[in-house]
Amino acid sequence: MKILDYRLYEGINIYSHKKCAKFILDLEGYKDIPSKDIPNFNYNLINILPELKEHRCGIYEEGGFVIRLEEGTYLAHICEHTIIAIHNRLNMDVSYGKAREIKDDLYYIIFQYCYKKTAVSIANLAVDLINSLISSNPVNFQDRLEHIKTVLKEEAVGPSTEAICCAAEKRGIPVLSLGENGFYQLGYGKNGRVIEAAISPFTSCIGADISCDKLFTKRLLQEQCLPVSRGNKVNNTIELIQSAEDIGYPVVLKPQYGSKGNGVIVNIKDQETLVEKYSFLKESCKDIIIEKHCVGNDYRVCMIDYKVSAVSQRIPPFIIGNGRNTVKELIDIVNLDKLRGEDHEKPLTKIKIDDALIACINKLDYNLNTVVSEGEKVFLRDNANLSTGGIAVDCTEEICDENIEFCVRAAKTIGLDICGIDICCEDISIPLSEQEGVIIEVNAAPGIRMHHYPSFGEKRDVAGKIVDMLYKNAYESIPLISVTGTNGKTTTTRMIYHTLSQMGYTVGMTTTGGIYIGKQCIDKGDTTGLESARAVLMNRDVEAAVLETARGGIIRNGLAYGKADVGVITNITTDHLGIDGINTMEELAFVKSLVVEAVKEQGFAVLNADDYWSMKVINRVKCSLILFGKSRENPFILDNLQKGGYGIYLKEDKITVEREGKIYSLCGIDEIPITLKGKLKYNIENTMAACGALIGIEVDYCMIKKGLISFRGDEEDNPGRFNIHNFNGYTVILDYGHNIEGYKAVLSAAENIPHNRLIGVIGVPGDRLNENVCEIAKISSKYLDYIYIKEDEDKRGRKTGEIASLLEEGIIENPGKSNKYEIILDEIDALDKAMAKALPGDLIIIFFEDYDRVDNFIKSKKNCEDKENII
């Protein structure tokens, strides 16, 4: 077995609404060999991965997968389960997967994952493990697993970040990962808020910098009459000794700039130890401060928006002796707790044996091999950080008002909207002024795991309070409309964008023509995939998003967003079959349906009731429906109206909207420029689709009408879609029709425009099926008096002249109105020839590939003609 290719999906995709991976496997001759026929395979696999015993595998009982193994299941299926089991071994909650045959020995497997690099490493290990069991050539599974743990540790989301993202999602706020550096965006567009762990977009950079300087923090707090421990910076041994004598033993040494308790040495009781520890610390730290060692409990007060959100007492890791086990053995027993992980992936962290731990127990004249007496509690560290194995006890209800006031003043003094204030005192319920309590530090980006998962006491939703602070308890999503279909999706998208722009919104739009933010095009080209959509959703100027969402992008990367407010399918017709594994109309419809599946429960799916395949996916829709079509009598429209849904249809040549017995006549067809007074029937459908989308986000009917009747079919509003250019005596039309239905719609519309001869410059993308290319040639021959055959610059896998030959063959075999044609492969040369040969009253239509190139050529010809007219 070997991996041929893979793809990772971060969001909703055609395989799952969960984050998942797709791996293509070559079974290398083992397609029909079941597990039971491979000697010792089942026994060894279960022995290495006992987690497989818990897999149900469709039998709906624990051990179902083992039953399948014994019956004899196949390698792709086994590989899928092995990958999931390794995820489970590493404490990742992964359960979804499936395996499907492609052809012969080729299979694909789908599995849910948590982290990209980790998922790829696990898949490689699973394949190598299966191959080793087949060949009886063992793989070093444990070493490989340890390597993956390292990858996971580097890649895993921190507990604070994870908690905040989960809190956002619970509130219906979408979350976007911004690369692999731990930054996440909550919300879209203008309502986007970027977080990095517990640092908010409103967290003061100056405040964070101040908090990193522990000496400066101490000075500022002192100036505000807040209780802090005495201390100062020391630059040499003489200053060190003098400061210790002034402060009085015991003392603490620590870096001036540091975090997580790193380098902190506490409870130094004499000069000899002080000099020794200073020399040691000086090797790794340039700036060192000395301060009075305070005796008391270690409390962490978490401040959100300058209010106390949670309070925890932190307790250093400890063991309790039983008179039998050594210190090392007792630590191992504590680490067996399922709540403890290697790092931050679980509520608690395993106790790690290092120099600091050994030094701590050495003070008690203990070592790792010491047997601890029955009931004796041995603290293993001087600090109580959770990251070194400590535990937390919730004390939020215990903190007194005066101490709350101290913490509020401290947070405001440093200028941190989110911070963790470390306090040392005997009892947090007693004012610090009445005991020898002090503020030790004020920390930016405080860890919140201890508050969410205390070992004792009530859990505190600190992450939720952070999210509420970011949105002041009132998150409002920007309107998000996603448009797909075979034909008309670009025009529909542009009409929605145009209408919302007229209403004053800064609209982010993706189309086959580029990415637009407001009136500015920030990127040209076919921008209908995930990355383009993310560019819109991450832009802080965007107040509404309208995303053209193409088939290819859906298949390759899934959707860029979680759920839309409105999903639109204009139609589903034959196109792109044979590409990306989509070979049938059923499969194509399944892909397109993802756009209307991924809609909020309270949102709307807008579907073409006159389109056969659009209606075939209607059962996949979970939200409300808005159906449009030519006639109210369409059975799907009637059914939706009876259920209280929307119907959009034509009545007396007017676009009419109906719901719950209320009928609104929106505007006449002849008022809508892009329909050419009804000649462009497909643009009537596109208009109704746009109307449905705007209704779905509750745009007023008057504003919808205003948008529809002001949207023009020219190069400014709708570039490349039936743009009409008049020259002296003849007309040229530019259109992007590139499939069978597109050619039919455009040519039938052109036929209704008065003309002498109808001349076409035709071409087809190289990735279309041969029979579809020939069908387009047949359609062209039926309508056109003369044909110029050209080819696209991007051959999409075809040889030069191959598509042109197929079109020529189609014209010859299916002569219609005319079989007169000429092959000129370059589209500009072909158009130039057509224009040069044009007679008065001729209508030339070019089905272009490169709009900008053709548009510039048209403009240059117009300029020349204008100059000639002046002369």
C-alpha positions in Angstrom: 0.0 0.0 0.0 1.2 3.5 -0.8 -0.1 7.0 -0.6 -0.4 8.7 -4.0 -1.9 12.0 -3.1 -3.9 13.7 -0.3 -5.9 16.9 0.3 -6.8 18.5 3.6 -10.1 20.3 4.1 -10.3 22.9 6.8 -14.1 23.6 6.6 -17.3 22.2 5.3 -16.7 20.0 2.2 -18.4 17.5 0.0 -17.2 14.6 2.2 -18.1 15.9 5.6 -19.2 19.1 7.4 -16.3 18.3 9.8 -12.6 19.1 9.1 -11.3 16.1 7.3 -8.6 14.7 5.0 -8.8 12.8 1.8 -5.9 10.3 1.0 -5.6 8.4 -2.3 -4.2 4.9 -1.7 -2.8 2.3 -4.1 -3.4 -1.1 -2.6 -0.7 -2.6 -4.9 -2.4 -5.9 -5.6 -4.1 -6.3 -2.2 -7.5 -5.0 -3.2 -9.2 -8.4 -2.8 -7.2 -9.8 0.0 -9.0 -9.6 3.4 -7.3 -9.2 6.7 -8.1 -12.8 7.8 -6.0 -14.2 5.0 -2.9 -12.3 6.0 -1.0 -14.4 8.6 -1.0 -12.9 12.1 -2.2 -9.5 10.7 -5.3 -9.1 12.9 -3.6 -10.2 16.1 -0.5 -8.0 15.7 -2.6 -4.9 14.6 -4.9 -5.2 17.7 -1.8 -5.8 19.9 -0.2 -2.6 18.7 -3.4 -0.5 18.7 -5.8 -1.8 21.3 -7.8 1.4 20.7 -9.3 -0.5 17.8 -11.2 -2.7 20.2 -13.4 0.3 21.0 -14.4 1.0 17.3 -18.0 0.0 16.5 -17.7 0.1 12.7 -21.4 0.2 11.9 -22.2 -2.8 14.1 -23.3 -0.4 16.9 -21.5 -2.2 19.6 -18.0 -1.9 21.1 -15.7 -4.3 19.3 -17.5 -4.1 16.0 -14.3 -3.4 14.1 -12.6 -6.4 15.6 -15.5 -8.6 14.4 -15.0 -7.1 10.9 -11.3 -8.0 11.1 -12.1 -11.6 12.1 -14.7 -11.9 9.3 -12.1 -10.4 6.9 -12.2 -6.8 5.9 -10.0 -4.9 3.4 -6.9 -2.8 3.7 -8.4 0.6 2.8 -11.0 0.2 5.5 -8.3 -1.0 8.0 -6.1 2.0 7.1 -9.0 4.4 7.9 -9.6 2.8 11.3 -5.8 2.7 12.0 -5.5 6.4 11.4 -8.4 7.2 13.7 -7.0 4.8 16.4 -3.6 6.6 16.3 -5.4 9.9 16.7 -7.2 8.4 19.7 -3.9 7.2 21.2 -2.7 10.8 21.1 -5.9 11.9 23.0 -7.5 13.5 20.0 -11.3 13.2 19.8 -11.6 11.8 16.2 -14.2 9.2 15.1 -15.4 9.9 11.6 -13.9 8.1 8.6 -14.8 6.1 5.4 -13.1 4.3 2.6 -14.3 4.1 -1.0 -13.1 2.4 -4.2 -12.0 4.5 -7.1 -11.1 1.8 -9.5 -8.9 -1.3 -9.5 -6.4 -1.0 -6.6 -7.1 2.7 -6.1 -9.1 3.8 -3.1 -9.6 7.0 -1.2 -10.1 7.3 2.5 -11.7 10.1 4.4 -10.9 10.8 8.0 -11.6 13.6 10.5 -8.5 15.3 11.8 -7.5 18.0 14.3 -4.1 19.3 13.0 -2.7 19.2 9.5 0.9 18.1 9.9 0.0 15.7 12.6 -2.7 14.1 10.4 -0.3 13.6 7.5 2.3 12.1 9.9 -0.3 9.7 11.3 -1.5 8.6 7.9 2.1 7.8 6.9 2.6 5.8 10.0 -0.7 3.9 9.5 0.3 2.9 6.0 3.8 1.9 7.1 2.4 -0.1 10.0 0.0 -2.0 7.7 2.8 -2.7 5.2 5.0 -3.9 8.0 2.3 -6.3 9.2 1.9 -7.7 5.7 5.6 -8.2 5.1 6.4 -9.2 8.7 9.1 -6.5 8.7 8.4 -4.6 12.0 8.2 -0.8 12.0 9.4 1.0 15.1 5.9 2.1 16.0 6.7 3.7 19.4 9.6 5.8 18.1 7.4 7.0 15.2 4.6 7.8 17.7 7.0 9.9 19.8 8.0 11.9 16.8 4.3 12.5 16.0 3.9 13.7 19.6 6.6 16.3 18.9 4.8 17.4 15.8 1.5 17.6 17.6 3.1 19.6 20.5 4.3 22.3 18.0 1.1 22.4 16.1 -1.6 22.0 18.8 -3.8 25.0 19.6 -3.3 26.2 23.1 -6.0 25.7 25.7 -6.8 29.4 26.0 -7.2 29.8 22.2 -9.2 26.7 21.9 -11.6 27.8 24.8 -12.1 31.2 23.2 -12.8 29.8 19.8 -15.3 27.3 21.3 -17.0 30.0 23.2 -17.3 32.1 20.0 -18.8 29.1 18.1 -21.3 28.5 20.9 -22.5 32.1 20.4 -22.9 31.6 16.7 -19.7 33.5 15.8 -17.7 31.9 13.0 -14.0 31.3 13.5 -11.2 31.5 10.9 -7.7 30.2 11.4 -5.1 32.7 10.2 -2.2 30.5 9.1 -0.3 28.3 11.5 0.9 30.9 14.1 -1.8 30.7 16.6 -3.9 33.6 15.4 -7.6 33.3 14.9 -10.3 35.6 13.6 -13.7 35.6 15.3 -16.5 36.8 13.0 -16.3 38.1 9.4 -15.6 41.4 7.7 -16.0 44.5 9.8 -17.0 42.4 12.8 -13.8 40.4 12.7 -11.8 40.2 15.9 -8.3 38.7 15.8 -7.1 36.9 18.9 -3.8 35.3 19.9 -4.5 33.2 23.0 -5.9 35.6 25.6 -4.7 38.7 23.8 -7.6 40.6 22.2 -7.4 43.2 19.4 -8.1 45.8 22.1 -5.2 44.7 24.3 -2.8 47.5 24.7 0.6 46.8 23.1 2.2 49.2 25.6 0.4 47.5 28.5 1.7 44.1 27.3 5.2 45.5 27.0 5.0 47.0 30.5 3.8 43.7 32.0 6.8 41.9 30.5 9.1 44.1 32.5 8.5 42.9 36.1 10.6 45.7 37.7 8.8 48.5 35.8 5.4 46.8 36.6 6.4 46.8 40.3 7.3 50.5 40.2 4.1 51.5 38.5 2.0 49.6 41.0 4.0 51.0 43.9 3.3 54.6 42.6 -0.4 53.8 42.7 -0.1 52.7 46.4 -0.7 49.1 45.6 1.0 46.5 47.8 4.0 44.9 46.1 7.1 43.1 47.5 10.2 45.1 48.0 12.8 44.6 45.3 15.2 46.1 42.7 17.5 45.2 39.9 21.0 43.9 40.6 23.9 44.2 38.2 26.7 42.5 40.1 27.4 40.4 43.2 28.1 43.4 45.4 24.7 45.0 44.6 23.1 41.5 45.1 24.5 41.1 48.6 23.7 44.7 49.6 20.1 44.4 48.3 19.5 41.2 50.1 20.7 42.7 53.4 18.5 45.7 52.8 15.4 43.7 51.9 16.0 40.9 54.5 16.1 37.2 53.9 14.5 35.1 52.6 14.6 36.5 49.0 13.7 35.6 45.5 15.7 35.9 42.3 14.0 36.1 38.9 14.5 37.4 35.4 13.3 41.0 34.8 11.7 39.8 31.6 10.2 36.3 31.8 7.0 34.2 31.9 5.6 30.9 33.2 7.8 31.0 36.3 10.9 30.3 34.1 14.1 31.2 36.0 12.4 32.1 39.3 14.3 30.9 42.3 12.4 31.4 45.6 13.0 31.2 49.4 16.8 31.9 49.3 17.7 32.0 53.0 21.4 32.9 53.1 24.2 34.8 51.3 26.1 31.7 50.2 23.0 30.2 48.5 22.2 33.6 47.1 25.5 34.1 45.3 25.4 30.5 44.0 21.9 30.9 42.6 22.7 34.3 41.1 25.8 32.9 39.3 23.7 30.1 38.0 20.9 32.4 36.8 23.4 34.9 35.3 24.4 32.2 32.8 21.0 32.3 31.1 19.7 35.7 32.0 21.1 39.2 31.6 18.7 41.3 33.6 17.9 40.0 37.2 15.8 41.4 40.0 15.8 40.5 43.7 12.8 40.9 45.9 11.5 39.8 49.3 10.2 36.2 49.5 6.6 36.4 50.5 5.0 33.6 52.5 1.4 32.6 51.7 -0.8 31.0 49.1 -0.4 31.6 45.4 -3.6 33.1 43.8 -4.3 34.0 40.2 -7.0 36.7 39.6 -8.2 36.8 36.0 -9.3 40.2 34.9 -11.6 40.7 31.8 -12.5 44.2 30.7 -11.1 45.5 34.0 -13.5 43.2 36.0 -12.7 40.2 38.1 -13.7 37.2 36.0 -12.2 34.3 38.0 -9.9 33.6 40.9 -7.9 30.4 41.5 -5.5 29.2 44.1 -2.6 27.5 42.5 -1.0 24.6 44.4 2.4 23.1 43.4 2.5 19.5 42.3 2.8 17.0 45.1 2.7 13.4 45.9 1.4 11.6 49.0 3.4 8.7 50.3 2.1 5.2 51.0 5.2 3.7 52.7 5.9 1.4 49.7 6.6 3.5 46.5 9.5 5.7 45.7 9.2 9.4 44.7 9.7 8.4 41.1 7.0 5.7 41.3 4.5 8.0 43.0 5.0 10.7 40.3 4.3 8.0 37.7 1.1 7.1 39.5 0.0 10.7 39.6 0.7 11.0 35.9 -1.6 8.1 35.1 -4.5 10.5 35.8 -6.5 10.8 32.5 -6.9 14.5 33.2 -3.1 15.0 32.7 -1.5 15.4 29.3 2.0 16.0 28.0 1.5 19.7 27.5 -1.7 21.8 27.4 -4.0 19.4 25.6 -5.7 18.3 28.8 -7.0 20.1 32.0 -3.8 19.2 33.8 -0.2 18.7 32.8 1.9 15.7 33.7 4.6 16.2 36.3 8.0 16.3 34.6 11.1 15.2 36.3 13.8 17.8 35.7 16.6 19.7 37.6 14.1 22.0 39.3 12.1 19.1 40.7 15.2 17.3 41.9 16.5 20.4 43.5 13.2 20.9 45.3 13.0 17.4 46.8 16.8 17.5 47.6 15.9 20.3 50.1 14.0 17.7 52.0 17.0 15.3 51.8 15.0 13.2 49.3 15.8 11.8 45.9 13.9 10.0 43.2 14.5 6.6 44.9 13.3 7.7 48.4 10.3 5.8 49.7 7.8 8.3 51.1 6.2 7.5 54.4 2.5 6.7 54.6 0.3 9.9 54.3 3.3 12.3 53.9 2.7 15.1 51.4 5.8 16.0 49.4 5.7 19.2 47.3 7.7 18.7 44.1 8.2 22.3 43.0 8.6 25.7 44.5 6.1 27.3 42.0 2.5 26.3 41.4 2.3 26.8 37.6 -0.1 24.4 35.9 2.4 24.0 33.1 4.8 22.2 35.5 2.1 20.0 37.0 0.4 22.2 39.5 -3.4 22.1 40.3 -6.0 24.9 40.7 -8.8 25.4 43.2 -11.5 27.9 42.3 -11.8 30.8 44.8 -13.9 33.2 42.7 -16.6 33.6 45.3 -14.1 34.1 48.1 -12.2 37.2 47.0 -13.2 40.3 49.1 -14.3 43.7 47.7 -11.1 45.5 48.8 -8.9 42.9 47.0 -11.1 43.2 43.9 -10.6 47.0 44.0 -6.8 46.4 44.2 -6.9 44.2 41.1 -9.0 46.6 39.1 -6.6 49.4 39.9 -3.6 47.2 39.0 -5.1 46.2 35.6 -5.9 49.9 34.8 -2.4 51.0 36.0 -0.7 48.6 33.5 -3.5 49.2 30.9 -4.5 45.6 30.1 -8.1 44.7 29.3 -7.2 41.0 29.8 -4.6 40.0 32.4 -3.7 37.6 35.1 -2.7 39.2 38.5 -0.6 37.0 40.7 -1.2 37.6 44.5 0.6 36.1 47.4 -1.3 36.1 50.7 -2.6 33.8 53.4 -6.3 34.3 52.5 -7.8 36.0 49.4 -11.0 36.7 51.4 -9.1 39.1 53.7 -7.9 42.5 52.4 -4.2 42.5 51.5 -3.8 45.6 53.7 -4.8 43.5 56.7 -2.3 40.8 56.0 1.2 40.6 54.5 -0.3 40.2 51.1 1.3 41.6 47.9 0.8 41.7 44.1 3.6 39.7 42.6 3.0 40.2 38.9 0.5 41.4 36.3 0.6 39.1 33.2 -0.6 39.8 29.7 -2.1 36.8 27.8 -3.0 34.9 31.0 -3.6 31.1 30.7 -7.3 30.4 31.4 -7.1 26.6 31.6 -7.0 26.7 35.4 -10.3 28.5 35.5 -12.1 26.3 33.0 -10.8 23.1 34.6 -10.2 23.6 38.3 -9.3 20.4 40.2 -11.7 21.6 42.9 -14.5 24.1 42.8 -16.7 25.6 40.1 -15.7 26.0 36.5 -15.6 29.6 35.2 -16.4 30.5 31.6 -13.6 33.0 31.2 -13.4 32.4 27.5 -17.1 33.3 27.1 -16.5 36.5 29.0 -13.6 37.4 26.7 -15.8 36.9 23.6 -18.6 38.9 25.2 -16.1 41.7 25.9 -15.0 41.6 22.2 -18.6 42.2 21.1 -20.0 43.9 24.1 -22.5 41.1 24.3 -24.0 41.9 20.9 -22.4 40.2 18.0 -23.9 40.9 14.7 -22.9 38.9 11.7 -22.4 40.6 8.3 -24.8 39.3 5.6 -23.2 36.4 3.8 -24.6 35.2 0.5 -23.1 32.3 -1.4 -24.0 31.7 -5.1 -23.4 28.7 -7.2 -24.8 27.0 -10.3 -23.7 26.1 -13.8 -24.8 29.3 -15.6 -25.7 32.7 -14.4 -23.9 32.7 -11.1 -21.6 35.6 -11.9 -24.4 37.8 -13.1 -26.5 36.9 -10.1 -23.6 37.6 -7.7 -23.0 41.0 -9.4 -26.7 42.0 -9.1 -26.7 41.3 -5.4 -23.5 43.2 -5.0 -24.8 46.1 -7.0 -28.0 46.4 -4.9 -26.3 46.2 -1.6 -23.7 48.7 -2.7 -26.5 51.1 -3.6 -27.8 50.7 -0.1 -24.5 52.1 1.2 -22.9 48.8 2.2 -19.2 48.2 1.6 -19.6 44.8 -0.2 -17.0 42.2 -0.6 -17.5 40.1 -3.7 -15.8 37.2 -5.4 -16.5 36.4 -9.0 -14.9 34.9 -12.1 -13.8 38.4 -12.8 -12.0 39.2 -9.6 -12.3 40.1 -5.9 -14.0 43.4 -5.1 -14.0 45.3 -1.8 -16.5 48.1 -2.3 -15.8 49.6 -5.7 -12.1 48.5 -5.8 -11.0 45.3 -7.5 -8.1 44.0 -5.4 -7.4 40.9 -7.6 -8.4 40.0 -11.1 -9.0 36.6 -12.5 -11.2 33.6 -11.6 -11.5 34.2 -7.9 -14.3 31.8 -6.9 -12.5 29.5 -4.6 -11.7 29.3 -0.9 -8.7 31.7 -0.8 -10.6 34.4 -2.6 -13.6 34.1 -0.2 -11.2 34.3 2.8 -9.8 37.5 1.4 -13.3 39.0 1.6 -14.2 37.5 5.0 -11.0 38.7 6.6 -11.2 42.3 5.2 -12.2 44.7 7.9 -14.0 47.1 5.5 -16.5 44.5 4.4 -20.1 45.0 5.7 -21.7 42.3 3.5 -20.2 39.4 1.6 -21.4 38.0 -1.7 -19.4 35.0 -2.8 -19.6 33.3 -6.2 -18.7 29.7 -5.2 -17.6 27.5 -8.1 -17.7 23.7 -8.4 -13.9 23.4 -8.7 -13.3 25.3 -5.5 -15.9 23.3 -3.6 -14.3 20.0 -4.7 -10.7 21.1 -4.1 -10.9 23.0 -0.8 -14.5 23.0 0.5 -16.1 26.2 1.7 -14.3 29.1 3.2 -17.1 29.9 5.7 -19.1 27.9 8.2 -22.7 28.8 7.4 -24.1 31.4 5.0 -27.3 33.5 5.5 -28.4 32.6 2.0 -27.3 29.9 -0.4 -28.3 30.2 -4.1 -28.2 27.7 -6.9 -29.1 29.3 -10.3 -29.3 26.0 -12.2 -27.4 22.7 -12.5 -26.7 21.6 -16.1 -24.1 19.5 -17.9 -20.7 21.0 -17.5 -17.3 20.0 -16.2 -18.2 16.3 -16.2 -15.2 14.0 -16.2 -13.2 16.5 -14.1 -12.2 16.0 -10.5 -13.9 12.7 -10.3 -17.3 14.1 -11.1 -18.7 12.0 -13.9 -22.5 12.1 -13.6 -25.2 14.8 -13.1 -26.0 13.2 -9.8 -22.5 13.8 -8.6 -22.4 17.3 -10.0 -25.7 18.1 -8.2 -24.3 16.7 -5.0 -21.3 19.0 -5.2 -23.5 22.1 -5.9 -25.9 21.2 -3.1 -23.2 21.9 -0.5 -23.9 25.6 -0.9 -27.5 25.3 0.1 -26.7 22.7 2.8 -24.3 25.1 4.5 -26.9 27.7 5.4 -27.9 28.8 8.9 -31.0 27.2 10.2 -32.8 30.6 10.2 -31.4 31.4 6.7 -32.7 30.7 3.2 -31.9 28.5 0.2 -32.8 30.1 -3.1 -33.5 27.5 -5.9 -34.6 27.4 -9.5 -38.0 25.6 -9.5 -37.8 25.2 -13.3 -34.5 23.4 -13.2 -34.7 19.6 -12.9 -31.4 19.0 -11.1 -31.9 21.9 -8.7 -35.1 20.3 -7.5 -33.4 17.0 -7.1 -31.3 18.4 -4.3 -34.2 20.1 -2.5 -34.3 17.4 0.2 -30.8 18.2 1.2 -31.9 21.7 2.3 -32.4 22.1 6.1 -33.3 25.8 6.1 -36.3 27.7 4.6 -36.8 27.8 0.8 -37.2 30.6 -1.7 -38.2 29.1 -5.0 -38.3 31.0 -8.3 -39.6 30.1 -11.7 -41.6 31.3 -14.7 -45.0 30.3 -13.4 -46.8 30.3 -10.1 -48.3 27.0 -11.2 -44.9 25.3 -10.9 -45.7 22.4 -8.5 -42.6 23.1 -6.4 -43.5 26.8 -6.0 -47.1 25.9 -5.2 -45.9 23.4 -2.6 -43.5 25.9 -1.0 -46.2 28.6 -0.9 -48.6 26.2 0.8 -45.9 25.6 3.5 -45.5 29.3 4.1 -42.4 29.8 2.0 -41.6 32.3 -0.7 -42.4 32.0 -4.3 -40.9 34.3 -7.0 -42.5 34.1 -10.4 -43.7 36.0 -13.5 -47.1 37.5 -13.6 -48.1 39.7 -16.5 -44.4 40.1 -17.4 -43.7 41.4 -13.9 -41.4 39.8 -11.3 -43.8 38.9 -8.5 -43.1 37.8 -4.9 -45.5 35.9 -2.8 -45.6 34.6 0.8 -48.4 33.6 3.1 -51.0 35.1 0.8 -49.2 38.4 0.4 -48.4 39.2 -3.2 -46.0 42.0 -4.2 -45.4 43.0 -7.8 -41.8 44.0 -7.8 -41.1 45.4 -11.3 -41.7 44.7 -15.0 -39.3 42.7 -17.1 -38.9 45.6 -19.5 -37.7 47.8 -16.6 -34.7 45.5 -16.0 -31.9 46.4 -18.4 -30.1 43.1 -18.4 -33.1 41.3 -19.8 -33.1 43.5 -23.0 -36.9 43.8 -22.6 -37.3 40.1 -22.1 -35.0 38.9 -25.0 -32.4 37.5 -22.6 -34.6 35.0 -20.8 -31.8 33.6 -18.8 -31.2 37.0 -17.3 -34.8 37.0 -16.1 -33.9 33.8 -14.1 -30.8 35.5 -12.8 -32.8 38.5 -11.7 -35.2 36.3 -9.8 -32.3 34.5 -8.2 -30.8 37.8 -7.1 -34.2 39.0 -5.9 -34.5 35.8 -3.8 -31.1 36.3 -2.2 -31.9 39.8 -1.3 -35.2 38.9 0.2 -33.4 36.2 2.2 -31.4 38.9 4.0 -34.5 41.1 4.5 -33.8 43.8 2.0 -36.8 46.1 1.5 -38.6 45.4 -1.8 -38.2 49.0 -2.9 -34.5 48.8 -2.5 -34.5 45.5 -4.4 -36.4 47.1 -7.3 -34.0 50.1 -7.3 -31.0 47.7 -7.6 -32.5 45.5 -10.3 -33.6 48.3 -12.6 -30.3 50.2 -12.3 -28.0 47.2 -13.0 -26.9 47.4 -16.6 -25.5 44.7 -18.8 -22.4 46.7 -19.8 -18.7 46.4 -19.1 -19.1 48.5 -15.9 -21.8 46.5 -14.1 -21.6 43.1 -15.8 -18.3 42.8 -17.7 -18.2 39.9 -20.1 -21.8 39.0 -19.9 -23.7 39.8 -23.2 -21.9 43.2 -23.5 -23.1 44.9 -26.6 -20.7 47.2 -28.6 -22.0 49.1 -31.6 -19.7 49.9 -34.5 -20.4 51.6 -37.8 -22.9 49.3 -39.4 -22.5 46.2 -37.2 -22.5 45.0 -33.6 -20.2 42.9 -31.5 -21.4 41.0 -28.4 -19.0 39.6 -25.8 -20.1 36.7 -23.7 -18.5 34.0 -21.5 -20.8 31.2 -22.5 -18.6 28.1 -22.2 -20.9 25.1 -22.0 -23.9 23.6 -23.8 -26.7 25.5 -22.0 -24.7 28.7 -22.0 -24.3 28.5 -25.8 -28.0 27.7 -26.2 -29.1 30.6 -24.0 -26.8 33.2 -25.6 -27.3 32.3 -29.2 -31.1 32.0 -28.9 -31.1 35.4 -27.3 -28.9 36.9 -30.1 -31.2 35.4 -32.7 -34.0 37.7 -31.3 -31.9 40.8 -31.9 -32.4 42.3 -35.4 -29.5 41.5 -37.6 -28.3 40.7 -41.1 -26.0 37.8 -40.5 -25.3 36.2 -37.1 -21.5 35.5 -36.9 -19.8 33.6 -34.1 -16.3 33.3 -32.8 -16.5 30.1 -30.8 -14.3 28.1 -28.6 -14.6 25.6 -25.7 -12.3 25.0 -22.7 -10.1 22.0 -23.2 -11.3 20.1 -20.1 -14.8 19.5 -21.5 -15.9 16.1 -22.8 -15.5 15.4 -26.5 -19.2 14.9 -26.9 -19.9 18.2 -25.2 -17.5 20.0 -27.6 -19.3 18.4 -30.6 -22.7 19.4 -29.2 -21.6 23.0 -28.9 -20.5 22.9 -32.5 -23.9 21.5 -33.5 -25.7 24.3 -31.5 -23.4 26.9 -33.1 -24.1 25.5 -36.6 -27.9 25.7 -35.9 -27.8 29.5 -35.1 -24.8 31.0 -36.9 -24.4 32.1 -40.5 -20.7 32.0 -40.3 -18.3 30.6 -37.7 -14.8 31.4 -36.7 -13.3 28.6 -34.7 -10.7 29.7 -32.1 -9.0 28.0 -29.1 -8.2 29.1 -25.6 -4.7 30.0 -24.6 -5.0 27.6 -21.6 -5.4 24.2 -23.4 -6.3 22.4 -20.1 -4.4 19.3 -21.1 -5.3 19.4 -24.8 -2.9 19.6 -27.7 -3.0 22.7 -29.9 -5.7 22.3 -32.5 -7.4 19.4 -30.8 -10.5 21.4 -29.6 -10.7 23.2 -32.9 -10.7 19.9 -34.8 -13.5 18.6 -32.6 -15.5 21.8 -33.3 -14.9 21.5 -37.0 -16.0 17.8 -36.9 -19.2 18.8 -35.1 -20.0 21.5 -37.7 -19.4 19.2 -40.6 -21.4 16.3 -39.2 -24.3 18.5 -38.1 -24.8 21.3 -40.6 -27.6 23.5 -39.5 -28.2 27.1 -40.6 -24.8 27.1 -42.2 -21.6 25.0 -42.2 -19.4 27.9 -43.3 -16.5 28.2 -41.0 -12.8 29.2 -40.7 -10.3 28.1 -38.1 -8.2 30.9 -36.6 -6.8 29.7 -33.3 -6.0 33.0 -31.6 -9.2 34.6 -30.4 -8.1 38.2 -31.1 -7.1 37.3 -34.6 -10.4 35.5 -35.1 -12.4 38.5 -33.9 -10.3 40.9 -36.0 -11.1 38.8 -39.1 -14.8 38.7 -38.2 -15.0 42.4 -37.8 -13.0 43.1 -40.9 -15.4 40.9 -42.9 -18.6 42.3 -41.3 -21.3 43.6 -43.5 -23.9 46.3 -42.6 -26.4 44.9 -40.0 -24.2 41.9 -39.0 -24.2 40.8 -35.4 -20.9 39.2 -34.2 -20.8 37.3 -31.0 -17.5 36.1 -29.4 -17.4 33.5 -26.7 -14.1 34.7 -25.1 -11.6 33.2 -22.8 -9.6 36.4 -21.8 -12.0 39.2 -21.2 -9.5 41.9 -20.6 -7.6 41.1 -23.8 -10.8 41.1 -25.9 -12.2 44.2 -24.2 -9.0 46.1 -24.8 -9.1 45.1 -28.4 -12.7 46.3 -28.8 -11.8 49.6 -27.2 -8.8 50.1 -29.5 -11.0 49.4 -32.5 -13.6 51.9 -31.3 -10.9 54.5 -30.8 -9.7 54.0 -34.4 -13.3 54.2 -35.7 -13.9 57.4 -33.7 -10.8 59.0 -35.1 -11.8 58.1 -38.6 -15.3 59.6 -38.1 -13.7 62.9 -36.9 -11.5 63.0 -39.9 
